[in-house]
Amino acid sequence: RKIKFIIMKNIVQVFGRKKTSIAVAVVKGPGNGFIRINGTSIDLIEPEILKYKVFEPLLLMGEAGFGDIDIRIRVKGGGDVSQIYAI
């Protein structure tokens, strides 16, 4: 007799809005600690001054809080500042 094992990942989807910008984040766990915004690494966010706004939750929780989950964020609409605040 064959037994199939199905391993399901825990997935949570959340969204945020600011003016006309909409951000949708998909959090999957367990993962490798990847955080991507529109397909690019979180380290490559421009302009540089807005990067710190995105890093605020990461700095508060520390690496241990985000080390075992993957976060994929899609943002569209509005300008740069509105998109960052939607995240």
C-alpha positions as protocol buffer text, in pm:
chain_id: "A"
residue {
  index: 1
  type: ARG
  ca { x: 0 y: 0 z: 0 }
}
residue {
  index: 2
  type: LYS
  ca { x: 134 y: 343 z: -95 }
}
residue {
  index: 3
  type: ILE
  ca { x: 91 y: 643 z: 129 }
}
residue {
  index: 4
  type: LYS
  ca { x: 109 y: 992 z: -10 }
}
residue {
  index: 5
  type: PHE
  ca { x: 232 y: 1274 z: 207 }
}
residue {
  index: 6
  type: ILE
  ca { x: 117 y: 1622 z: 124 }
}
residue {
  index: 7
  type: ILE
  ca { x: 306 y: 1899 z: 294 }
}
residue {
  index: 8
  type: MET
  ca { x: 116 y: 2226 z: 285 }
}
residue {
  index: 9
  type: LYS
  ca { x: 285 y: 2554 z: 350 }
}
residue {
  index: 10
  type: ASN
  ca { x: 124 y: 2804 z: 578 }
}
residue {
  index: 11
  type: ILE
  ca { x: 27 y: 3104 z: 367 }
}
residue {
  index: 12
  type: VAL
  ca { x: -113 y: 3440 z: 477 }
}
residue {
  index: 13
  type: GLN
  ca { x: -215 y: 3719 z: 240 }
}
residue {
  index: 14
  type: VAL
  ca { x: -255 y: 4077 z: 361 }
}
residue {
  index: 15
  type: PHE
  ca { x: -293 y: 4414 z: 194 }
}
residue {
  index: 16
  type: GLY
  ca { x: -235 y: 4780 z: 267 }
}
residue {
  index: 17
  type: ARG
  ca { x: -348 y: 5101 z: 101 }
}
residue {
  index: 18
  type: LYS
  ca { x: -232 y: 5461 z: 90 }
}
residue {
  index: 19
  type: LYS
  ca { x: -414 y: 5700 z: -142 }
}
residue {
  index: 20
  type: THR
  ca { x: -416 y: 5517 z: -478 }
}
residue {
  index: 21
  type: SER
  ca { x: -135 y: 5272 z: -395 }
}
residue {
  index: 22
  type: ILE
  ca { x: -221 y: 4913 z: -309 }
}
residue {
  index: 23
  type: ALA
  ca { x: 28 y: 4666 z: -161 }
}
residue {
  index: 24
  type: VAL
  ca { x: -45 y: 4294 z: -137 }
}
residue {
  index: 25
  type: ALA
  ca { x: 191 y: 4079 z: 71 }
}
residue {
  index: 26
  type: VAL
  ca { x: 201 y: 3699 z: 66 }
}
residue {
  index: 27
  type: VAL
  ca { x: 377 y: 3546 z: 366 }
}
residue {
  index: 28
  type: LYS
  ca { x: 480 y: 3181 z: 339 }
}
residue {
  index: 29
  type: GLY
  ca { x: 635 y: 2964 z: 601 }
}
residue {
  index: 30
  type: PRO
  ca { x: 850 y: 2783 z: 657 }
}
residue {
  index: 31
  type: GLY
  ca { x: 1085 y: 2959 z: 420 }
}
residue {
  index: 32
  type: ASN
  ca { x: 1435 y: 3090 z: 370 }
}
residue {
  index: 33
  type: GLY
  ca { x: 1395 y: 3450 z: 490 }
}
residue {
  index: 34
  type: PHE
  ca { x: 1353 y: 3606 z: 145 }
}
residue {
  index: 35
  type: ILE
  ca { x: 1175 y: 3940 z: 128 }
}
residue {
  index: 36
  type: ARG
  ca { x: 1099 y: 4072 z: -220 }
}
residue {
  index: 37
  type: ILE
  ca { x: 912 y: 4380 z: -338 }
}
residue {
  index: 38
  type: ASN
  ca { x: 787 y: 4363 z: -698 }
}
residue {
  index: 39
  type: GLY
  ca { x: 1034 y: 4081 z: -763 }
}
residue {
  index: 40
  type: THR
  ca { x: 1346 y: 4265 z: -640 }
}
residue {
  index: 41
  type: SER
  ca { x: 1531 y: 4225 z: -314 }
}
residue {
  index: 42
  type: ILE
  ca { x: 1441 y: 4455 z: -28 }
}
residue {
  index: 43
  type: ASP
  ca { x: 1802 y: 4581 z: -24 }
}
residue {
  index: 44
  type: LEU
  ca { x: 1762 y: 4742 z: -368 }
}
residue {
  index: 45
  type: ILE
  ca { x: 1474 y: 4977 z: -281 }
}
residue {
  index: 46
  type: GLU
  ca { x: 1512 y: 5330 z: -415 }
}
residue {
  index: 47
  type: PRO
  ca { x: 1512 y: 5612 z: -307 }
}
residue {
  index: 48
  type: GLU
  ca { x: 1752 y: 5530 z: -27 }
}
residue {
  index: 49
  type: ILE
  ca { x: 1575 y: 5742 z: 237 }
}
residue {
  index: 50
  type: LEU
  ca { x: 1250 y: 5543 z: 195 }
}
residue {
  index: 51
  type: LYS
  ca { x: 1435 y: 5215 z: 242 }
}
residue {
  index: 52
  type: TYR
  ca { x: 1443 y: 5275 z: 618 }
}
residue {
  index: 53
  type: LYS
  ca { x: 1063 y: 5299 z: 629 }
}
residue {
  index: 54
  type: VAL
  ca { x: 1038 y: 4949 z: 480 }
}
residue {
  index: 55
  type: PHE
  ca { x: 1303 y: 4817 z: 719 }
}
residue {
  index: 56
  type: GLU
  ca { x: 1123 y: 4942 z: 1034 }
}
residue {
  index: 57
  type: PRO
  ca { x: 927 y: 4619 z: 1103 }
}
residue {
  index: 58
  type: LEU
  ca { x: 1238 y: 4412 z: 1032 }
}
residue {
  index: 59
  type: LEU
  ca { x: 1445 y: 4615 z: 1276 }
}
residue {
  index: 60
  type: LEU
  ca { x: 1177 y: 4589 z: 1546 }
}
residue {
  index: 61
  type: MET
  ca { x: 1133 y: 4212 z: 1517 }
}
residue {
  index: 62
  type: GLY
  ca { x: 1495 y: 4128 z: 1447 }
}
residue {
  index: 63
  type: GLU
  ca { x: 1627 y: 3862 z: 1216 }
}
residue {
  index: 64
  type: ALA
  ca { x: 1490 y: 3584 z: 1434 }
}
residue {
  index: 65
  type: GLY
  ca { x: 1133 y: 3699 z: 1367 }
}
residue {
  index: 66
  type: PHE
  ca { x: 1166 y: 3690 z: 988 }
}
residue {
  index: 67
  type: GLY
  ca { x: 1439 y: 3431 z: 939 }
}
residue {
  index: 68
  type: ASP
  ca { x: 1211 y: 3137 z: 862 }
}
residue {
  index: 69
  type: ILE
  ca { x: 942 y: 3297 z: 643 }
}
residue {
  index: 70
  type: ASP
  ca { x: 932 y: 3428 z: 287 }
}
residue {
  index: 71
  type: ILE
  ca { x: 752 y: 3753 z: 208 }
}
residue {
  index: 72
  type: ARG
  ca { x: 652 y: 3856 z: -145 }
}
residue {
  index: 73
  type: ILE
  ca { x: 505 y: 4206 z: -181 }
}
residue {
  index: 74
  type: ARG
  ca { x: 339 y: 4347 z: -494 }
}
residue {
  index: 75
  type: VAL
  ca { x: 275 y: 4722 z: -505 }
}
residue {
  index: 76
  type: LYS
  ca { x: 105 y: 4922 z: -777 }
}
residue {
  index: 77
  type: GLY
  ca { x: -44 y: 5263 z: -825 }
}
residue {
  index: 78
  type: GLY
  ca { x: 53 y: 5602 z: -686 }
}
residue {
  index: 79
  type: GLY
  ca { x: 400 y: 5744 z: -637 }
}
residue {
  index: 80
  type: ASP
  ca { x: 708 y: 5621 z: -457 }
}
residue {
  index: 81
  type: VAL
  ca { x: 615 y: 5758 z: -115 }
}
residue {
  index: 82
  type: SER
  ca { x: 258 y: 5627 z: -132 }
}
residue {
  index: 83
  type: GLN
  ca { x: 382 y: 5285 z: -233 }
}
residue {
  index: 84
  type: ILE
  ca { x: 623 y: 5268 z: 59 }
}
residue {
  index: 85
  type: TYR
  ca { x: 352 y: 5370 z: 305 }
}
residue {
  index: 86
  type: ALA
  ca { x: 113 y: 5116 z: 154 }
}
residue {
  index: 87
  type: ILE
  ca { x: 366 y: 4846 z: 238 }
}
